[in-house]
Amino acid sequence: MKEIKFIILIIFIFLPFQNLKSEIIIMSLCDDKQDEFLKNEYILNLNELIMTRNYIYKEKTYQKYRLTDLSVKKSNTYIRNIYEENGKILTHKHGYPQFYTQIQFEKGKKEVFMKTVLNDQEGFSKISTCKKIEKFENES
């Protein structure tokens, strides 16, 4: 019983002094190769392993997509889980085992890529270049 109390005491003494780091990267003012946006940004929370994309279409782009899909919104936010692999940040796979896509980032780089895999054959295309990158590190 004394050992358990000692372990609990140690946890409460040393746990608050642990340095917890979180890293958030905000990529903003991102252009796009085929669409026009008023706002297009990616927020990578490397602590929670979440990517948030916020965008607002320009009217011309919005109307183009609205013609074929009435569910399209002029402004939208979507969230994807991410992970790091070989120095790259990837969203989780979207699609089927034989065909899927992922958004790919590299720390410190302004380009955003779409990784497409079809029957184990990988393809990459640049989908955006961001003019502004901000990196925030929190220590608590």
RAVEN-V856476 format. One record per residue. N is the residue number from 1. PSI is psi as a letter, one per 40 degrees, with the letter a starting at -180 (* if undefined). OMEGA is omega in radians with two decimals (none if undefined). Layout:
n psi omega
N PSI OMEGA
N PSI OMEGA
This chain:
n psi omega
1 d 3.11
2 d -3.13
3 d -3.14
4 d 3.11
5 d 3.13
6 d 3.13
7 d 3.12
8 d 3.11
9 d 3.12
10 d -3.14
11 d -3.10
12 d 3.13
13 d -3.01
14 d -3.11
15 d -3.13
16 d -3.11
17 e 3.09
18 h 3.06
19 h 3.08
20 h -3.12
21 i 3.00
22 i -3.11
23 h 3.10
24 h 3.10
25 h 3.09
26 h 3.10
27 h -3.06
28 i -3.06
29 f -3.08
30 h 3.05
31 i -3.13
32 i -3.07
33 d -3.10
34 e -3.09
35 i 3.08
36 h -3.07
37 i 2.90
38 d 3.11
39 h 3.09
40 h -3.09
41 i 3.09
42 h 3.09
43 h -3.12
44 h 3.09
45 h -3.05
46 e 3.07
47 d -3.13
48 e -3.14
49 f -3.13
50 h 2.98
51 h 3.05
52 h 3.07
53 h 3.09
54 h 3.10
55 i 3.03
56 h 3.12
57 i 2.88
58 i -3.02
59 d -3.12
60 d 3.12
61 d 3.12
62 d -3.13
63 d 3.11
64 d -3.13
65 d -3.13
66 d 3.13
67 d -3.07
68 e -3.10
69 h -3.10
70 e 3.13
71 e -3.14
72 h 3.10
73 i 3.14
74 d 3.07
75 i -3.07
76 i 3.04
77 h 2.98
78 i -3.04
79 h 3.09
80 i 3.00
81 i -3.14
82 i 3.03
83 i 3.11
84 h 3.12
85 h 3.11
86 f 3.10
87 e 3.13
88 i 3.08
89 h -3.08
90 i 2.96
91 i 3.07
92 i -3.07
93 h 3.11
94 h -3.13
95 a -3.05
96 i -3.12
97 d -3.12
98 d -3.14
99 h 3.09
100 i 3.10
101 i 3.07
102 i 2.98
103 h -3.07
104 h 3.11
105 i 2.95
106 h -3.13
107 h 3.09
108 e -3.13
109 i -3.05
110 e -3.06
111 i 3.05
112 h -3.08
113 i 2.98
114 h 3.07
115 h 3.13
116 h 3.14
117 h 3.08
118 h -3.11
119 f 3.11
120 e 3.05
121 h -3.09
122 i 3.03
123 i -3.14
124 h 3.03
125 h 3.13
126 h -3.12
127 e -3.09
128 i 2.97
129 h -3.08
130 h -3.11
131 d -3.07
132 h 3.07
133 h 3.08
134 h -3.12
135 h -3.13
136 h 3.06
137 h 3.13
138 h 2.98
139 h 3.12
140 * none
